[in-house]
Amino acid sequence: MIVPALVSVIPSPEQGVWFVGPFPVRAYAMCILAGIVVAIWITQRRLEKRGGQPGQALDVAVWAVPFGIVGGRLYHVISSPQAYFGEGGQPLNALKIWEGGLGIWGAVALGTVGAWIGCRRHGIRLLDYADAAAPGVVLAQAIGRWGNYFNNELFGSTTDLPWGLEIHCWDQGTGAAVICQGGSTNVLGTFHPTFLYESLWCLLVAVALVLVDRRFTLAKGQIFALYGMLYTIGRGLIEMLRTDEANYVLGLRLNVWTSVIVFAGSAFAFWRFGARSKEFPEGDSEDVPDEVPEGVPEDAPEDAPEGDGAMDRPAVGGPRRSQDSDPADPPVGS
């Protein structure tokens, strides 16, 4: 009796773009958007537990997300310029974000700048927001990695392991598989699914951050710093499994060195936030926004009687609140 061989590979999609009339719907973009939505939702829930008000996560995300997308694309183009500005490169393709290519390092760096602007405009402590956002951000990364799956990209070396990923020869412009050059099939081979490794690692980091936040009393900013430390450990190791084109420095891929640098910076930040919390047990005035949130008159008297539209001064770092607001609602940053 002949027993048919079992197929033990992870299949990849042969198409990553669908059309609704003349409008393309790209799986890569949908994964990124899904991650953003989940991150905002999680951030809002966690921010409210830190004294935030409904809608504040979205208020800040309006600034953080565009900055993050621009930062992610800038890092990708700067760290891999050959495809755009090298021999035979297409400079205008640097603008085609939908074809893939967002570097998480640039996204977090410039996204933090956007978050800082949003926090100052809405009277929120940046470190409170960062700690609230950390699990959602890394979960968004886990979801976003599936965009690489639909694009048949970011895989490792060849493998015959049961979870090997079948990769197709791919036309990035059309978002679809094509017949491999000199062959009769569109299957390139079976490779390590490094996108999946990183997605699972990000899920573990998100769970770890939530558990640590519940179990231990950490200083402001330490959860976000811990996110930087944990993510870079996995990213650095997984990066060394990848075989896609990359620039090398002293024999290592550029992103491996970036992981080392970010880990070191995050570790220092974790220590510094902890040390500062001992020096200033009631909070550090350095993260207190000194600008009045939008919609609040700067000359509102602080000692005006009730009913005259006076505004109470909130706890340090929180937005000003009206006399008729619910007294049970704690100020941000409390």
Secondary structure, 3 states (H helix, E strand, C coil): CCCCCCCCEECCCCECEEEECCEEEEHHHHHHHHHHHHHHHHHHHHHHHCCCCCCHHHHHHHHHHHHHHHHHHHHHHHHCCHHHHCCCCCHHHHHCHHHCCCCHHHHHHHHHHHHHHHHHHHCCCHHHHHHHHHHHHHHHHHHHHHHHHHCCCCCECECCCCCEEEEECEECCCCEECCCCCCCCCEEEEECCHHHHHHHHHHHHHHHHHHHHHHCCCCCCHHHHHHHHHHHHHHHHHHCCECCCCCEECCEEHHHHHHHHHHHHHHHHHHHHHHHHHHCCCCCHHHCCCCCCCCCCCCCCCCCCCCCCCEECCCCCCCCEECCCCCCCCCCCC
